[in-house]
Amino acid sequence: MLRGALLASLVAVPALVSGVAVEPAAATGTPAGDTALEVSVSRDGAVRETNLECHPAGGDHPKAAEACAQLEAVDGNFHALDQRGASPCTLQYAPVTVKAHGTWKGRTVQYEQTFSNDCVRISKTGAVFEF
């Protein structure tokens, strides 16, 4: 009986130790200065969302590196994004709303703007909301 208890404790101790060894790595969290954003585009009630991570570029965003470079150029100020010159846009009215919230280099950001159509949205915001 003592042998069974000793064997059980020998099995339990490595499991406990391995749990402790893994915990500090998980507890470190995200580094200060990290960028993680949820960005969305909505038109006619349909919403598309994706995750954008920068430093390094990643997430689900299909143009993460390009979007991060554009945000880096304006230090995460969405209102300063202006990618004009890409192409002229028509005056068609088909409103599209973009939203972003999350952190940019550790500071909280929130942005929402409605553009008259997709062409204007892309010419103003570039790859950030192009997905």
Secondary structure, DSSP 8 states (H G I E B T S, - for coil): -HHHHHHHHHHHHHHHHHHHHHHHHHHT-S-TT-EEEEEEEEETTEEEEEEEEETTTEES-TTHHHHHHHHHHTTT-GGG---TTS---------EEEEEEEEETTEEEEEEEEESSHHHHHHHHGGGG--
